[in-house]
Amino acid sequence: MIPGAKAGIENGDSDQPGGIWEHLHRLPVAGAGFFVGSYNLFSILTIYRIFTDEHTGEFTDTHRARLSEAVFFGCVVGQIVFGILGDKIGRSRPFVFTCLILVGGGLLCSLSPFPFTFTNTPQNKFFVSLFTFFILGIGIGGEYPLSATVSVENADAKWRGFQTSLVHCGLGVGHLVSALFGLALASGLKTLQLEAMWRLLFVLGMCCALFILPLRLKMADTSVSLKNHGIDERHPGVMWVLRQYGPRLFGTGACWFINDIIFYGTSVWMAFYLSDVQAAGEGRSLRVTLVQSAIIATAALPWYFVSSWYMDKVGHKKMQLYGFFGLGCTSLVMFILYNHISTGTASFLPWQTLLLGFLNAGPNSTIFVIASEMYPSRIRSTMHGLSAACGKLGAFLGVYIFRSLKMIHGAEYGLVFISVCSFVGVLLTWFLIEECAEKPLENVDDAYDTARKKWKVETAGAIT
């Protein structure tokens, strides 16, 4: 039986979470936005390569680092701001805003440096891109807490991991589409100028966001969100929330931080490795860079769906533990056998697939679900946004560390760093993450309400 099919029939009330068919109907609303964000994020990595070829000697590693900082900082701002808005004004309206930002940000990036300046010099393009990349990053980051919260609150408890992680699969699909579209531009349109190529990459992302905008405008708020905003009660302050849920926030934030160090750092490390095994001149070409990206995306994509299918069967916490532990062991073995597996792409691909399997069938998928189901509905979007923001900080740090290890010690020492981070992730998951698979979200809300009532009684007593 298809997961959730029976549940969807039994939950005929529109205020109740639906089954798989109802969820698939909603999937374009939440999942497509996540796909667009992922597509843009990975396209920007390709655009760095194009900028380097387009402005030889003028686009340096320093420029690349500044643009990366603009994107990641934009993501952090979007995750925090729209996470808070998702709890303050409901899920649906901020979801429209993030889609509009993805459309507007994509348009500004594709026109850069116009309309801000009509002097199309490398320096002007760089400074304007800092701003436009930051705007696009806000839209990308805002999708995280809203997509997860909407999916979790519309999912049946028995299949919540399956239904919610399907949205996260958009990350892998966006990566692959970005690489394939880039290859199509680089290979099929050989006379196309480099400038037109990177502009068209942004245009496709903008068009995809524009396509889902009408769906977002018709989207209704979740019943949980409507219920919360229909209650006019005094609520505890930020410090009370941190005392109650600070350990959980540290757990989900730290696990996401570790995961994104590994996820983005691994992508950088694999690109370094694949460049090393290419012929000397080929390793620096745009086409080879895109082929490398497509190989990584193709090897990673199936594991997102494997994670979705088995997550509820195995357990969300257990799946994350197995993923981190498998990552640690695999990367350590790869480091030991590096001289044997680094002889060519064919000998490396099985190991690469295994490494990406433990990552994408483990923490890279599970933390997206766990960071939303561990918190009550009144602060769910905020806490998910804060956890995701910790992840993006880890992503920035991971890219920097892996590049430094490559320059100082060699690409193989990136595997040691992956192993260390993975075993730290095992400890964080074991001690700080709760198993919420198949447990009703109402249990978390009830615990929150009980603690809040106790606070109200204590506060009233202190006042009298």
C-alpha positions in Angstrom: 0.0 0.0 0.0 1.2 3.5 -0.8 2.3 5.3 2.5 -0.5 7.3 4.0 -3.2 6.3 1.5 -5.5 4.8 4.1 -4.7 7.7 6.5 -5.8 10.1 3.8 -9.2 8.4 3.6 -9.7 8.3 7.3 -8.7 11.9 7.8 -11.5 13.2 5.7 -11.8 16.3 7.8 -10.0 19.2 6.0 -8.6 20.4 9.3 -6.7 17.2 9.8 -3.4 16.2 8.2 -3.9 14.4 4.9 -2.6 11.2 3.3 -0.1 10.8 0.5 -2.5 11.8 -2.3 -3.4 15.1 -0.6 0.2 15.7 0.2 1.3 15.1 -3.4 -1.3 17.7 -4.4 0.4 20.2 -2.0 3.9 19.2 -2.9 4.4 21.7 -5.7 3.5 24.5 -3.3 6.2 23.6 -0.8 8.6 21.4 -2.7 9.0 23.5 -5.8 10.1 26.5 -3.8 12.8 24.4 -2.2 13.8 23.1 -5.7 14.1 26.7 -6.9 16.3 27.7 -3.9 18.6 24.7 -4.4 18.8 25.3 -8.1 19.8 28.9 -7.5 22.3 28.0 -4.8 24.2 25.5 -7.0 23.9 27.7 -10.1 25.8 30.4 -8.3 28.7 27.9 -7.8 28.7 27.5 -11.6 28.5 31.2 -12.1 31.7 31.7 -10.1 33.4 29.5 -12.6 32.0 31.5 -15.5 33.0 34.8 -13.9 36.6 33.4 -13.6 36.7 32.6 -17.3 34.9 35.8 -18.3 37.1 38.1 -16.3 40.5 36.3 -16.3 42.7 37.8 -13.6 40.0 40.2 -12.4 37.7 37.8 -10.6 39.9 36.4 -7.8 39.4 34.0 -4.9 38.7 37.1 -2.8 35.8 38.1 -5.0 34.5 34.5 -4.9 34.7 34.5 -1.1 32.9 37.8 -0.8 30.0 36.7 -3.1 29.7 33.4 -1.2 29.5 35.4 2.0 26.7 37.5 0.5 24.7 34.5 -0.5 25.1 32.6 2.8 24.5 35.7 4.9 21.3 36.3 2.9 20.2 32.7 3.6 20.8 33.2 7.3 18.8 36.4 7.3 16.0 34.7 5.4 15.9 31.7 7.6 15.7 33.7 10.8 13.3 36.5 9.6 10.8 34.2 7.7 11.0 31.6 10.5 9.8 34.3 12.9 7.2 35.6 10.5 5.9 32.1 10.0 4.9 32.0 13.7 3.8 35.6 14.0 1.6 36.0 10.9 0.9 32.5 9.8 2.6 30.2 7.2 0.9 31.2 3.9 1.7 34.9 3.7 5.4 34.7 4.3 5.4 31.8 1.8 4.2 34.2 -0.9 6.9 36.8 0.2 9.7 34.3 -0.2 8.5 33.3 -3.7 8.3 37.0 -4.7 11.9 37.5 -3.4 13.1 34.4 -5.5 11.4 36.0 -8.6 12.8 39.5 -7.9 16.2 38.3 -6.8 16.6 36.1 -9.8 15.6 39.0 -12.1 18.0 41.4 -10.4 20.9 38.8 -10.7 20.1 38.1 -14.3 20.2 41.9 -15.1 23.3 42.7 -13.0 24.8 45.3 -12.9 21.7 46.9 -14.6 19.5 48.8 -13.6 21.8 50.0 -10.7 24.5 51.2 -13.1 24.9 51.2 -16.9 28.6 50.7 -16.9 29.2 47.0 -17.3 32.7 46.8 -15.9 33.9 43.8 -13.9 34.2 45.9 -10.8 30.7 47.3 -11.1 29.3 43.8 -11.8 31.0 42.5 -8.7 29.7 45.2 -6.3 26.2 45.0 -7.7 26.2 41.2 -7.5 27.1 41.4 -3.8 23.7 43.1 -3.3 21.6 41.0 -5.7 23.1 37.7 -4.4 22.3 38.8 -0.9 18.6 39.4 -1.9 18.4 36.1 -3.7 19.9 34.4 -0.6 17.1 35.8 1.6 14.5 34.1 -0.6 16.5 30.8 -0.6 16.8 30.8 3.2 13.2 31.8 3.8 12.0 28.6 2.1 13.6 26.4 4.7 11.4 27.0 7.8 8.2 27.6 5.9 8.5 24.5 3.7 9.3 22.2 6.6 6.6 23.7 8.9 3.9 23.5 6.3 4.8 20.0 5.3 5.0 18.7 8.9 1.7 20.2 9.9 -0.1 18.8 6.9 1.4 15.3 7.2 -0.1 12.2 8.8 1.9 11.2 12.0 2.6 7.7 10.7 4.2 8.9 7.5 5.4 12.4 8.6 9.1 11.7 7.8 8.2 10.4 4.3 5.9 13.2 3.4 8.1 16.0 4.8 11.4 14.7 3.4 9.8 14.6 -0.1 10.0 18.3 0.0 13.7 18.2 0.9 14.3 16.0 -2.2 14.0 19.2 -4.1 17.5 20.0 -2.9 18.9 17.1 -4.9 16.7 17.7 -7.9 17.7 21.4 -8.0 21.4 20.5 -7.9 21.0 18.1 -10.8 18.9 20.4 -13.0 21.4 23.2 -12.4 24.3 21.1 -13.6 22.4 19.7 -16.6 21.1 23.1 -17.7 24.6 24.5 -17.4 25.9 21.7 -19.5 23.2 22.3 -22.1 24.3 26.0 -22.3 28.0 25.2 -22.5 27.7 22.3 -24.9 24.6 22.8 -27.1 25.1 26.5 -27.6 28.8 26.7 -28.3 28.6 30.2 -29.8 26.8 31.6 -26.7 28.8 34.2 -24.8 29.8 33.5 -21.2 27.8 36.5 -20.0 24.6 35.3 -21.7 25.2 31.9 -20.1 25.2 33.0 -16.5 22.3 35.4 -17.1 20.2 32.5 -18.5 21.0 30.4 -15.5 19.4 33.0 -13.3 16.5 33.4 -15.7 15.5 29.7 -15.5 15.4 29.9 -11.7 13.3 33.1 -11.8 10.8 31.5 -14.3 10.4 28.4 -12.0 9.6 30.7 -9.0 7.2 32.7 -11.2 5.4 29.5 -12.1 4.7 28.5 -8.5 3.7 32.0 -7.4 -0.1 31.5 -8.4 -0.1 28.3 -6.3 1.3 30.2 -3.3 -1.3 32.9 -3.7 -4.1 30.3 -3.5 -2.5 28.5 -0.5 -4.5 28.2 2.7 -2.9 28.4 6.1 -2.4 25.2 8.0 -5.2 24.4 10.5 -2.6 24.4 13.3 -1.5 27.9 12.5 -5.0 29.2 12.2 -5.8 27.7 15.6 -2.8 29.3 17.2 -3.7 32.8 15.9 -7.3 32.4 16.9 -6.2 32.3 20.6 -5.5 35.7 22.2 -3.4 34.9 25.2 -0.3 36.3 26.9 2.8 34.3 26.0 6.1 33.9 27.8 9.1 35.8 26.6 12.2 34.8 24.7 14.2 33.9 27.8 11.4 31.5 29.0 11.4 29.8 25.6 15.1 29.4 25.6 15.0 27.9 29.1 12.4 25.4 28.0 13.7 24.6 24.5 17.3 25.8 24.5 18.8 22.3 24.8 16.7 21.2 21.8 17.7 24.2 19.8 21.3 23.5 20.6 20.8 19.9 19.5 19.1 20.6 16.2 21.3 23.7 15.5 24.5 21.9 16.2 23.5 18.8 14.2 22.6 21.0 11.2 25.8 22.9 11.6 27.8 19.7 11.5 25.7 18.4 8.6 26.2 21.4 6.4 30.0 21.5 7.1 30.0 18.0 5.7 27.5 18.5 2.9 29.0 21.7 1.3 32.5 20.8 2.3 32.1 17.4 0.6 30.9 19.0 -2.6 34.0 21.2 -2.6 36.3 18.3 -1.8 34.9 16.1 -4.5 35.3 18.9 -7.0 39.0 19.1 -6.0 39.4 15.4 -6.3 37.8 15.1 -9.7 39.9 18.0 -10.9 43.0 16.2 -9.7 42.2 13.0 -11.7 41.5 15.0 -14.9 44.1 15.8 -17.4 46.1 18.9 -16.4 44.4 21.3 -18.8 40.9 19.9 -18.6 40.5 20.2 -14.9 40.1 24.0 -15.1 37.5 24.2 -17.9 33.9 25.2 -17.4 32.6 22.1 -19.1 34.6 19.8 -16.8 33.4 21.7 -13.8 29.8 21.2 -14.9 30.4 17.5 -15.6 31.9 17.2 -12.1 28.8 18.9 -10.6 26.5 16.6 -12.6 28.4 13.5 -11.5 28.1 14.5 -7.8 24.4 15.4 -8.2 23.5 12.2 -10.0 25.3 10.0 -7.4 23.5 11.9 -4.6 20.0 12.2 -5.9 18.7 8.6 -5.4 19.6 8.6 -1.7 17.2 11.5 -0.9 14.3 9.2 -2.0 15.8 6.2 -0.1 15.8 8.4 3.0 12.2 9.4 2.4 11.0 5.8 2.0 12.8 4.3 5.1 12.8 7.3 7.5 9.6 6.4 9.2 10.3 2.7 9.1 13.7 3.0 10.8 13.1 6.1 13.0 14.2 9.7 12.4 16.8 9.7 15.2 18.1 6.3 14.3 18.4 7.2 10.6 20.5 10.2 11.5 22.7 8.2 13.8 23.3 5.5 11.1 24.1 8.3 8.6 26.6 10.1 10.7 28.3 6.8 11.8 28.4 5.5 8.2 29.9 8.8 7.1 32.6 8.7 9.7 33.6 5.1 8.9 33.5 5.5 5.1 35.5 8.7 5.0 38.1 7.2 7.4 38.5 4.0 5.2 38.7 6.3 2.1 41.6 8.2 3.7 43.4 5.0 4.5 42.9 3.6 1.0 43.3 7.0 -0.8 46.3 5.9 -2.9 44.3 3.0 -4.2 41.0 4.8 -5.0 42.6 8.0 -6.3 43.9 6.3 -9.5 40.8 7.5 -11.6 37.2 8.5 -11.6 36.0 4.9 -12.1 37.7 3.6 -9.0 36.5 6.5 -7.0 32.8 6.6 -8.0 31.7 3.6 -5.8 33.2 5.2 -2.8 31.8 8.6 -3.7 28.3 7.1 -4.0 28.6 5.3 -0.7 29.7 8.6 1.0 26.9 10.5 -0.5 24.5 7.7 0.4 25.2 7.9 4.1 25.0 11.7 3.9 21.8 12.1 2.0 20.0 9.1 3.4 21.0 10.2 6.8 21.5 13.6 8.5 21.1 15.8 5.4 17.5 14.6 5.1 16.6 13.8 8.7 17.6 17.0 10.3 15.2 18.9 8.0 12.3 16.9 9.5 13.6 16.6 13.1 14.1 20.4 13.4 10.4 21.0 12.9 8.8 18.1 14.8 10.7 18.6 18.0 9.1 22.0 18.7 5.5 23.1 19.5 3.5 24.8 16.7 3.7 28.3 18.3 7.5 28.4 17.9 8.0 25.7 15.3 8.9 27.9 12.3 11.2 30.2 14.4 13.1 27.3 15.8 13.5 25.5 12.5 14.7 28.8 11.0 17.3 29.2 13.7 18.5 25.6 13.3 18.7 26.0 9.6 20.7 29.3 10.0 23.2 27.4 12.1 23.5 25.0 9.2 24.3 27.8 6.7 27.0 29.1 9.0 28.4 25.6 9.0 28.2 25.6 5.2 30.3 28.7 4.9 32.8 27.4 7.5 33.0 24.0 5.7 33.8 25.5 2.3 36.6 27.6 3.9 38.1 24.7 5.8 38.1 22.3 2.9 39.8 24.8 0.6 42.4 25.5 3.3 43.1 21.8 3.8 43.5 21.3 0.1 46.0 24.1 -0.2 48.0 23.2 2.9 47.9 19.4 3.3 46.2 17.9 0.2 42.7 16.9 -0.7 42.9 13.5 1.2 42.9 15.3 4.5 39.4 16.6 3.9 38.4 13.0 4.5 39.8 13.0 8.0 37.9 16.2 8.7 34.7 14.6 7.4 35.3 11.6 9.7 35.8 13.8 12.8 32.8 15.9 12.1 30.6 12.8 11.5 31.5 11.2 14.9 30.8 14.5 16.6 27.4 14.4 14.9 26.9 10.9 16.3 27.4 12.2 19.8 25.2 15.3 19.3 22.4 13.1 17.9 22.6 10.5 20.6 22.4 13.0 23.5 20.4 15.9 22.2 18.0 14.6 19.6 14.6 13.1 20.6 12.9 10.4 18.6 9.6 11.8 17.3 8.8 9.3 14.5 5.1 8.4 14.5 4.4 10.5 17.6 1.6 13.0 17.2 2.7 16.6 17.1 -0.1 17.4 19.6 2.1 15.8 22.3 4.7 18.5 21.9 2.0 21.2 21.9 0.4 19.8 25.0 3.7 19.9 26.8 4.2 23.5 25.8 0.7 24.5 27.0 1.2 22.8 30.3 4.5 24.6 30.8 2.9 27.9 29.8 0.0 27.5 32.2 2.5 26.8 35.0 4.3 30.0 34.0 1.1 32.0 34.1 0.3 30.7 37.6 3.7 31.5 38.8 3.7 34.9 37.2 0.2 35.7 38.7 1.4 34.6 42.1 4.5 36.9 41.9 2.4 39.9 40.9 -0.1 39.4 43.8 
